[in-house]
Amino acid sequence: MRRILFVALLLGAQVSAASAYERVKAVFVNPGKTGEVFWELVSTTMRAAGRQLDIDVEILNSERNRRNMIDLGMGVVTRSTPPDYLIIVNEEAAVTPVIEAANAAGIKTFLLSNAFAGAEADRYGRPRTVLRHWIGSLTPDMHAAGTRMTRALVEAGMTQKRFGADGKLHLLALGGDELTPNSIARTAGFTSFIEDRPDVVVDRLLFANWNAVEAETLTDRYLRWAHRTGIRPSGIWAANDPMALGAIKAIEANDLAAGRDIDVVGLNWSPDAIAQVAAGRMILTDGGHFLSGGWAIVMLRDHANGCDFAETRADQTFPLASIDRSNLADLADRIDGRRFDDIRFGQFLAGSSNQCGRYDFSLPALLRAWHPSPR
């Protein structure tokens, strides 16, 4: 009887602790299409964190349509009962009018993945200055990811001695676009590493618009040109996984083997790319930034609890990491199975350790908090 009573009290305490937070609501205007893997993963991690941290998360999909994104955002701003928080992605500065309207309406707005850049960054400055209700932003460290990918590609080429007749490594780089801050940062990470390597030649830096089909076409043209001119390609750097996968198709169509004749790197932690890493056709896929959905909810939970992340910086970045053959076993099944409810998001709350604004969203911290439950 005592044991039963103890278990009942313990369960009651756990329920009480889980519901101790004031329940709040957040609306996320997702820029992606329905079925678009990356943005679906962002939404999935956001919902998982919301379930654990007493935040009701509503997702509105923009279907990759700027007009939709603005209309959905404005619809949230003009609701008779607005949410406590609006989470929005300022892709290509498309939703600046929504952010301004939310600020005028007094709705706390959080920018995810892309914050202000260029002239807008100069105009609005830091969060809570010009736009008082823009409370913060969370962006991935894409420059470091681009550099890490390049280093791995160059080191693999050196190890395999894939030198051209000139004694140098020859690379193709496939960027995403020339406008968005995240794309610019990834490409800058690539070029900054190459600048200090006179033994590496970038034969082409092309932009494939994040698209596997365009990447396949551009890679095919490059490989045919390299064959005609007697150049030996060493590696292909792709700013996301779909482009990496498109490049692999082109490599195979030219009677070459990815991982044997040419190395490939990508970014996104997509299940398809992880499978290519396992098969040896990709060196790595960098990423983890779809977890930004969960990290945003952690930061908003702290904010709602009075542990404000602005005590360090309101505009925060978080690190990405590579999945390669060395850590494949730790991550592949969890990501492929989308087992994000197994992540103990409460372990990342800064308020739990009275370290407001100090977050560890690194891969080691993630693995410590990710406890797969029996299936």
ABEGO torsion letter per residue (X at the ends): XAAAAAAAAAAAAAAAAAAABBBBBBBBBBABBBGBAAAAAAAAAAAAAAAAAGBBBBBBBAGGBAAAAAAAAAAAAABABBBABBBBBBBGGAAAAAAAAAAAAGBBBBBBGBBBBEAAAAAAEBBGBABAABAEBBBBBAAAAAAAAAAAAAAAAAAAGBBBAAGBBBBBBBBABAABAAAAAAAAAAAAAAAABAABBBABBBBAGGBAAAAAAAAAAAAAAAAAAGBBBABBBBABAAAAAAAAAAAAAAGBBBGAABBBBBBGGBAAAAAAAAAGABABBBEGAAAAAAAAAAAAAAAAAGBBAAAABABBBBBBBBBBAAAAAAAAAAAAAGBAAABBAAAABAAAAGBBGBBBABAAAAAAABBBBBX
